[in-house]
Amino acid sequence: MGEKAVKGGVQSVERVFELLELITDAGGEVTLSELSSSTDLPLPTIHRLLRTLVSKGYARQLPSRRYALGPRLIRLGAGASSQL
């Protein structure tokens, strides 16, 4: 996440997509610590963003306290795929 934000972009949206990409790159599940070591973001910020993603269904917290991609991403992927 060392890259500068796109001019005119919304920082929190950029951060959320970066976290989703990091989870994907890690095989679909990660810990807060793993995300923290992969970004320049403070742990509380990562936690807040993930809690929002969990509440919307775009991420899930597993019993092991790891975070995984959520089921609502399937709908987004299917919609994008059908347009390609």
N, C-alpha and C positions, 0 to 999 in steps of 0.2 A: 504494500500500500504506500510505498514511498513516492509514487507518482503524484504530481500535482493534480488537483481537481480540474475538470474541464471547465473552462470559463463559461459562466452562466448556468452551470449545473447545480444540482442540489446535493450538498455534501453527504447528508444522511442516506440518500438514495444510492449514491455511489458506494458508500461504505457497506450497505446491505448487500448489494450485488457482489461486491468483493468477498464478503463473508460467505455468501452462497457458493461462489466459485471455489473458494478455499475448501469448503466442506466437500464439494464435488471432487476436487483434485485429491483430497485425502481418502477417497474411497467411499464417501457418503456419511461418515460420522467422525466427530472430533470432540475434544475437550475444550473448555474455555482457555486453558493454559496453552494448548496447541495453537489456537487461533491467535492468542496474545503474542506468542513468539513469532508468528508469521506476519504480523502487522505492526504498525506504529501506534495502534489505538490502545488506550488504557483499558484494563480489564472491566471496570464498571460500564464503560461505553459499549464494549462488546456484549456484555451481559444484557444491557437494556435493549440493544438492537435484536439480540436473539429472543428475548422475552416477547418482543413485538411480533417477530416472525412466528414464534410458537403460537401466540394468541390468534394469529390469522391463518394458521395451518400450513405455512410455508417451511416450517422447521418443526422438529419434535424433540423433546427431551426424553432420552431413554432412561430406564431404571438405573443404569450404570452412571447416570448424570452426564453422559456424552450427548452431544447434539447431532441430529441427523436431518437429512432433507425431509420435507413434509409432503403429504399427499396432494396438497393444492398445486404443487409444481407440475404434477402430471397434466392437469387441465391446461396450464400455460404451454407446456411442451407440445401437447396434442394440437392445440390451436395454432401454434407457430408451424408445426410440422405440416398441417393440412394446407397451409398457405404457400409452402415451398414446392 
